Amino acid sequence: MVSLSKGERILVVDDSPDTLKIVQRNLTSQGYVVYTAPGVAEAIGILDSTTIDLVITDYKMPKVSGLDLIKYIKENLTDTEVMMITGYATIEGAVEAVKSGAEEYLAKPFTAEELFNATRKALDKLKMRKISRDKTASKLSDNYNIIGKSKAIDKVLESITKASKTSATVYISGESGTGKELVARAIHYNSSRASAPFVPINCGAIPENLLESELFGYVKGAFTGATLTRAGFFQTADGGTIFLDEISETSTSMQVKLLRAIQEKEVYMVGSNKPYKVDVRILASTNKDLYSLVKKGEFREDLFFRLHVIVLHIPPLRERGDDYLLLIQHFTSKYVKEFGKPIPRFSEKVMQIFKNYTWPGNVRELENVIQSCVAMSDKDTIEVSDLPSLMHFSVPRKMVFNRTLAEVESEYICNVLASVNGNQTKAAKILGIDRKTLRKKVTK
């Protein structure tokens, strides 16, 4: 039997019809595709004909037990996780289930929330195992040196491919840290100009009084200190590509000169009245809403439309699904090699924080966090305490309002204790209560 839904595929195996109905109803409400089977024989039949991500099986069933099903799955299905549920919860049973290959062990009766959490943990482990086994991303990702498999990043890769085949001006938008320069480089090095220079310029990092001479060059005697003639970035990039990052930071007068450079394909060196022809492709970017600046009169409308020939938007990390898992693997491999350290394991709590965190600094922030963890930790496992303090109490991407106040308080107290390595004095101070009150709450 199967319920019509969308999402990861789960097979529930139990000889109790009531249990099958309850588990199926709860998991279907979360968007999973749920199959059910009353015994091991029926379950194997489904597994032989359908791709299943997670099997949730009862422990004790007539004829063949759940442990035998787990062993069958582990021997024959490498991309299927297993979770065991049972009404006969014992330590021995739990140990045996885990040894047999069950990722999670859930004792009856369990709440819907406990079922959801255990299911999500098991499926997350499956994703991590697939990622660690799949060392290569898509062909386009390899070509462009961009890590990701999400639909959002696939759209970016397709746009890069199209933009690389033209010489048109490209405007790249996106939040800070999303990888705008990386995309600009990918466009250049996959274009017909790949053998010519790629010259990136951060317009916001160059003082306004120097920007013109840096971009267009100057002739000898143009100003005090100009003891010789010097070419600018536009001349350096001749035949290639110039990337104007943070173009929104340029002044109105500078925008006029950039407009001429784009339209006429020529520049005037500071101190010269003679135009200098340049063959340069323009790529530009900013993390601001350029059109809103146009409406405010802070950016020239004619330059805006000259730049907006091909528009390529890079999504923030929080909109890229499970790409953060690939990026974690990539940056971890990079920095363990750089620092000469063994590959660490990230605890489940840390991975949950990574999943829920909104990453305001995007890929750049994620890289910095991984670099810090690898460099500063001397343990085999990265724990919550190894993360930057602002991440310890990060807000989930989607707030779910289905928990009691007592449950929320309990989780918060546990997180605070974990962040201070169980030190109750420090935890009590953070919580604003005395140690006696804290001990009562922990006991409860």
C-alpha positions in Angstrom: 0.0 0.0 0.0 1.3 3.5 -0.8 0.1 7.0 0.0 0.3 9.6 -2.8 2.7 12.3 -1.7 6.0 13.8 -2.6 9.4 13.6 -1.1 11.8 10.9 0.2 10.5 7.3 0.0 9.9 5.5 3.3 8.8 1.9 3.8 7.1 1.1 7.2 7.0 -2.5 8.2 4.9 -3.7 11.1 2.4 -6.5 11.8 0.1 -4.1 13.7 -2.4 -2.4 11.3 -2.9 0.4 13.8 0.8 1.2 14.0 1.0 1.2 10.2 -1.9 3.7 9.9 -0.5 6.1 12.6 3.1 6.1 11.2 1.9 6.5 7.7 -0.4 9.4 8.5 2.2 11.2 10.5 5.0 10.8 7.9 2.7 11.7 5.0 1.8 14.9 6.7 5.5 15.8 6.5 5.7 15.3 2.7 7.2 11.8 2.6 6.1 9.1 0.1 5.1 6.3 2.5 4.8 2.6 1.6 3.6 0.0 4.2 4.0 -3.7 4.6 2.6 -6.1 7.3 5.7 -8.4 7.3 9.2 -9.0 6.1 8.3 -11.0 3.0 6.0 -8.2 1.7 8.7 -5.6 2.5 11.3 -7.4 0.5 8.9 -7.5 -2.4 8.5 -3.7 -2.3 12.3 -3.2 -1.9 13.0 -5.4 -5.0 10.7 -3.2 -7.1 11.0 0.3 -5.6 13.8 2.6 -4.6 13.3 3.2 -0.8 15.4 5.8 1.1 14.4 4.6 4.6 12.9 1.5 6.1 11.2 1.8 9.5 10.6 -1.7 10.8 9.2 -3.3 13.9 11.5 -5.5 15.9 9.4 -8.6 16.7 7.1 -9.9 14.0 5.7 -13.4 13.1 7.9 -15.8 11.2 10.8 -13.3 10.3 12.0 -10.6 12.6 12.9 -7.0 11.9 16.6 -7.8 12.6 16.6 -10.3 9.6 15.1 -7.5 7.4 17.9 -5.1 8.6 20.6 -7.6 7.7 19.0 -8.2 4.3 19.0 -4.4 3.6 22.6 -3.9 4.7 23.8 -6.7 2.5 21.8 -5.8 -0.6 20.8 -2.1 -0.5 23.6 0.4 0.0 21.4 3.4 -0.5 18.7 2.5 2.1 18.8 3.5 5.8 17.0 1.5 8.5 15.2 2.6 11.7 13.8 0.1 14.2 10.7 0.6 16.3 9.6 -1.8 19.0 7.4 -2.3 22.0 10.0 -4.5 23.7 12.6 -1.9 24.3 15.7 -3.3 26.0 19.4 -2.2 26.0 20.3 -5.5 24.5 17.8 -5.1 21.7 19.0 -1.6 21.0 22.6 -2.7 20.8 21.7 -5.6 18.5 19.7 -3.4 16.2 22.5 -0.8 15.9 25.1 -3.6 15.3 22.8 -5.0 12.6 22.8 -1.6 10.9 19.8 0.3 12.2 20.6 4.0 12.2 17.9 4.9 14.8 16.1 3.0 17.5 12.7 4.1 18.6 10.7 2.6 21.5 6.9 2.4 21.5 5.0 4.5 22.5 6.6 7.4 20.7 5.4 10.9 19.9 5.0 12.3 16.4 7.9 14.7 17.1 10.2 11.8 18.2 9.2 10.0 15.0 10.0 13.1 12.8 13.3 13.7 14.5 14.5 10.1 14.2 13.4 9.9 10.6 15.1 13.2 9.7 18.4 12.1 11.4 18.4 8.8 9.5 17.7 10.5 6.1 20.4 13.1 6.8 22.9 10.3 7.5 22.0 8.8 4.1 22.6 12.1 2.4 26.0 12.5 4.0 27.0 8.9 3.1 26.0 9.5 -0.6 27.9 12.7 -0.7 31.1 11.3 0.8 30.9 8.4 -1.7 30.2 10.7 -4.6 33.5 12.6 -4.9 32.6 14.4 -8.1 29.8 16.9 -8.6 28.1 17.4 -11.9 30.2 18.0 -15.1 29.3 21.6 -15.2 30.3 22.1 -11.6 33.7 20.6 -12.3 34.2 22.8 -15.4 33.3 26.0 -13.5 34.8 25.1 -10.1 31.5 25.7 -8.5 30.3 23.3 -5.8 26.6 22.4 -5.8 23.9 20.1 -7.1 20.7 22.0 -6.2 18.2 23.2 -8.8 19.1 26.8 -7.9 22.8 26.3 -8.6 22.1 24.2 -11.7 20.2 27.3 -13.1 23.3 29.4 -12.5 25.6 26.9 -14.2 23.3 26.8 -17.3 23.3 30.6 -17.4 27.1 30.6 -17.2 27.2 28.2 -20.2 25.0 30.5 -22.2 26.8 33.7 -21.2 30.2 32.2 -22.0 29.2 31.8 -25.7 28.6 35.5 -26.2 30.6 38.7 -25.8 27.7 40.6 -24.2 27.9 42.6 -21.0 26.8 40.5 -17.9 25.4 41.9 -14.7 25.8 39.5 -11.7 23.6 40.1 -8.7 23.6 38.4 -5.3 24.3 38.8 -1.6 27.7 39.3 -0.2 29.7 36.0 -0.1 27.6 34.1 -2.7 30.5 33.8 -5.2 30.0 36.6 -7.7 33.7 36.7 -8.7 33.8 32.9 -9.0 30.9 33.1 -11.5 32.6 36.0 -13.4 35.8 33.9 -13.7 33.8 30.9 -14.9 32.2 33.0 -17.6 35.6 34.4 -18.7 37.6 31.1 -18.7 34.9 29.3 -20.6 34.6 32.0 -23.3 36.6 32.7 -26.4 38.6 35.2 -24.4 40.0 32.6 -22.0 43.6 33.0 -23.1 43.5 36.8 -22.5 43.6 38.5 -19.1 40.8 38.4 -16.5 41.1 41.6 -14.4 38.9 41.9 -11.3 38.5 45.3 -9.6 36.7 46.1 -6.4 35.4 49.6 -7.1 34.5 50.1 -3.5 38.1 49.4 -2.3 39.8 52.1 -4.4 39.5 55.7 -3.2 37.3 57.8 -5.5 40.2 60.2 -6.4 42.3 57.3 -7.6 39.7 55.1 -9.3 39.8 56.9 -12.7 43.6 56.7 -13.0 43.5 53.0 -11.8 40.9 52.1 -14.4 42.0 54.2 -17.4 45.7 54.9 -16.7 47.5 58.2 -16.8 50.2 60.0 -18.8 53.4 61.4 -17.5 52.9 64.8 -15.8 49.1 64.3 -15.5 49.3 65.1 -11.7 51.9 65.5 -9.0 53.9 62.3 -8.7 53.0 61.1 -12.3 56.7 60.7 -13.3 55.9 58.2 -16.1 53.0 57.0 -18.3 51.1 54.1 -16.8 48.4 51.9 -18.3 45.1 51.3 -16.4 43.1 48.1 -15.8 41.1 48.6 -19.0 44.3 48.5 -21.1 45.7 45.6 -19.1 42.5 43.7 -19.8 42.6 44.4 -23.6 41.3 41.4 -25.4 40.0 39.8 -22.2 37.5 40.6 -19.5 37.2 43.2 -16.8 35.1 42.5 -13.7 33.8 45.6 -12.0 32.8 44.3 -8.6 30.6 46.6 -6.3 30.0 49.0 -9.2 27.3 50.6 -7.1 30.1 52.3 -5.1 31.2 54.5 -8.0 30.4 58.2 -8.2 28.1 59.7 -10.8 31.0 61.3 -12.7 32.8 58.0 -12.7 29.7 56.3 -14.1 29.6 58.7 -17.0 33.2 57.6 -17.9 32.4 54.0 -17.6 29.3 54.4 -19.8 31.5 55.8 -22.5 34.0 53.0 -22.1 31.2 50.5 -22.6 29.5 52.3 -25.5 32.4 53.5 -27.5 35.0 50.8 -26.4 37.5 53.6 -25.7 39.0 55.3 -22.7 40.8 58.5 -22.0 43.9 58.3 -19.9 44.1 60.9 -17.1 46.0 63.9 -18.5 45.3 63.0 -22.2 42.8 64.2 -24.8 43.4 61.2 -27.1 41.0 58.3 -26.9 42.6 54.8 -26.4 40.7 51.9 -28.1 40.2 48.9 -25.9 38.6 45.5 -26.7 37.3 44.5 -23.3 34.2 42.5 -22.2 32.5 44.0 -19.2 31.2 41.9 -16.3 29.8 43.9 -13.3 28.3 43.0 -10.0 27.0 44.4 -6.7 25.3 43.1 -3.6 22.8 46.0 -3.6 19.6 46.5 -5.5 20.9 48.6 -8.4 17.4 49.5 -9.7 16.4 50.9 -6.4 19.5 53.1 -6.5 18.4 54.3 -10.0 15.0 55.3 -8.7 16.7 57.2 -5.9 19.0 59.0 -8.4 22.1 57.4 -6.9 23.0 55.4 -10.1 22.7 56.5 -13.7 19.8 54.9 -15.5 21.6 54.8 -18.9 24.5 52.9 -17.3 22.1 50.6 -15.6 20.5 49.5 -18.9 24.0 49.2 -20.5 25.0 46.7 -17.8 21.7 44.8 -17.8 22.2 43.0 -21.1 22.6 39.5 -19.5 21.4 39.3 -15.9 22.6 36.4 -13.8 21.4 36.1 -10.2 23.3 33.9 -7.7 21.0 32.5 -5.0 22.0 32.8 -1.3 23.2 29.6 0.4 19.9 29.3 2.4 18.1 28.8 -0.9 20.4 26.1 -2.2 19.0 23.1 -0.4 21.6 20.5 0.6 24.5 22.2 -1.2 25.8 23.2 2.2 26.7 19.5 2.8 28.8 19.4 -0.4 30.5 22.6 0.6 31.3 21.3 4.1 33.0 18.3 2.6 34.9 20.4 0.1 36.2 23.0 2.6 37.0 20.3 5.2 39.1 18.5 2.7 40.8 21.7 1.7 41.8 22.8 5.2 42.8 19.4 6.6 45.2 19.3 3.8 46.4 22.8 4.3 46.8 22.4 8.1 48.1 18.8 8.0 45.3 17.6 10.3 43.2 14.4 10.3 39.6 14.7 8.9 37.3 15.5 11.8 33.7 14.3 12.3 30.9 16.8 12.8 28.6 15.9 15.6 24.8 15.5 14.9 24.1 18.7 16.9 26.6 20.7 14.8 25.1 19.3 11.6 21.7 20.3 12.8 22.9 23.8 13.4 24.5 24.0 10.0 21.2 22.9 8.5 19.0 25.4 10.4 21.4 28.4 10.2 20.5 31.1 7.7 24.1 31.8 6.6 23.9 35.6 6.2 27.5 35.6 5.0 26.7 32.7 2.5 29.4 30.5 1.1 32.2 32.8 2.4 30.9 32.5 5.9 30.6 28.7 5.7 34.2 28.5 4.5 35.4 30.7 7.3 33.5 28.5 9.9 35.0 25.3 8.5 38.5 26.8 8.4 38.2 27.9 12.0 36.9 24.5 13.2 39.7 22.6 11.4 42.4 25.0 12.6 41.4 25.4 16.2 40.0 22.0 17.2 42.3 19.3 18.5 39.5 16.7 18.8 38.3 14.0 16.5 34.8 15.4 16.6 33.7 19.0 16.0 31.2 19.9 18.7 28.8 22.9 19.2 31.4 24.6 21.5 33.8 24.7 18.5 31.5 26.9 16.5 31.3 30.7 16.6 29.2 31.8 19.5 26.6 33.5 17.3 25.8 30.1 15.8 25.1 28.4 19.1 21.5 29.6 19.2 20.7 30.1 15.6 17.0 30.3 14.6 15.7 27.5 12.3 14.9 28.5 8.7 11.3 27.5 9.2 9.7 28.0 12.6 7.2 25.2 13.5 4.7 26.2 16.1 3.7 22.7 17.4 5.7 22.4 20.6 4.8 23.2 24.2 6.6 25.9 26.2 8.1 23.2 28.4 9.5 21.4 25.3 11.1 24.6 24.0 12.5 25.5 27.4 13.9 22.0 27.8 15.7 22.2 24.4 17.1 25.6 25.1 18.5 24.6 28.5 20.1 21.5 26.9 21.6 23.7 24.2 23.0 26.2 26.7 24.5 23.3 28.8 26.1 21.8 25.6 27.6 25.2 24.6 29.4 25.5 28.0 30.4 21.8 28.1 28.0 21.0 30.9 29.2 23.7 33.3 26.1 24.5 35.4 27.4 27.6 36.9 28.1 29.2 33.5 24.8 27.8 32.1 22.8 29.3 35.1 24.5 32.7 34.4 23.5 32.6 30.8 19.9 31.6 31.6 19.6 34.2 34.3 18.7 31.7 37.0 20.5 30.3 40.1 22.1 26.9 40.1 19.5 25.4 42.4 16.7 26.3 39.9 18.8 25.0 37.0 19.3 21.6 38.8 15.6 21.3 39.4 14.9 21.9 35.7 17.6 19.5 34.6 16.2 16.8 36.9 12.7 17.4 35.7 
